[in-house]
Amino acid sequence: MDTPADFSIDEAQGVRSFSLTGDWTAISLGDAASRLRAAMAGDDVAVDVTGAGRLDTAGALGLMRATGD
């Protein structure tokens, strides 16, 4: 079963950390990548993908766009 892509935000020592959750796939991505990009704007950040269920090329592209790469 697909779990919608999402993320949570933590901050420690001035660095915001974004932890991905759910399935970052074409089917489950929804607007998560655009919300992540908006949340990450202008800051030094870390991204933790260990909590993501599945990640396909659509999810990888969304993540790359969100991080500006």
C-alpha positions as CSV (number, residue, x, y, z in Angstrom):
1,M,0.0,0.0,0.0
2,D,1.3,3.5,-0.9
3,T,1.9,5.9,1.9
4,P,1.7,9.6,1.0
5,A,5.1,11.4,0.8
6,D,5.6,13.9,3.6
7,F,8.4,15.3,5.8
8,S,9.0,16.7,9.3
9,I,11.3,19.5,10.4
10,D,13.7,19.6,13.3
11,E,16.2,22.3,14.3
12,A,19.4,21.9,16.2
13,Q,22.4,24.2,16.5
14,G,21.0,26.5,13.8
15,V,20.6,23.8,11.2
16,R,17.2,22.7,10.1
17,S,16.9,19.0,9.4
18,F,14.2,17.6,7.1
19,S,13.2,14.0,7.6
20,L,11.4,12.4,4.7
21,T,8.5,10.0,5.4
22,G,6.2,7.9,3.3
23,D,6.7,6.9,-0.3
24,W,8.4,9.4,-2.5
25,T,7.0,7.9,-5.8
26,A,5.1,9.2,-8.8
27,I,1.9,7.8,-7.3
28,S,2.4,9.1,-3.7
29,L,4.4,12.3,-4.2
30,G,1.5,14.7,-4.4
31,D,2.7,18.2,-3.5
32,A,5.3,17.1,-1.0
33,A,8.3,18.1,-3.1
34,S,6.9,21.6,-3.7
35,R,6.1,22.0,0.0
36,L,9.6,20.8,0.9
37,R,11.2,23.3,-1.5
38,A,9.2,26.2,0.1
39,A,10.1,25.1,3.6
40,M,13.8,24.8,2.7
41,A,14.1,28.2,1.1
42,G,17.1,30.2,2.1
43,D,18.5,28.1,4.8
44,D,21.4,25.7,5.4
45,V,19.7,22.3,5.8
46,A,20.2,18.6,6.1
47,V,17.9,16.0,4.6
48,D,17.4,12.6,6.1
49,V,15.9,10.0,3.7
50,T,16.2,7.0,6.0
51,G,12.5,7.3,7.0
52,A,11.2,7.3,3.4
53,G,9.5,4.1,2.4
54,R,10.1,4.0,-1.3
55,L,11.9,6.4,-3.6
56,D,11.5,6.3,-7.4
57,T,12.9,8.6,-10.1
58,A,9.9,11.0,-9.7
59,G,10.7,11.2,-6.0
60,A,14.4,11.7,-6.6
61,L,13.7,14.5,-9.1
62,G,11.3,16.2,-6.6
63,L,14.0,16.0,-3.9
64,M,16.7,17.3,-6.3
65,R,14.5,20.3,-7.2
66,A,13.6,20.9,-3.6
67,T,17.3,21.1,-2.7
68,G,18.1,23.3,-5.7
69,D,20.4,20.7,-7.3
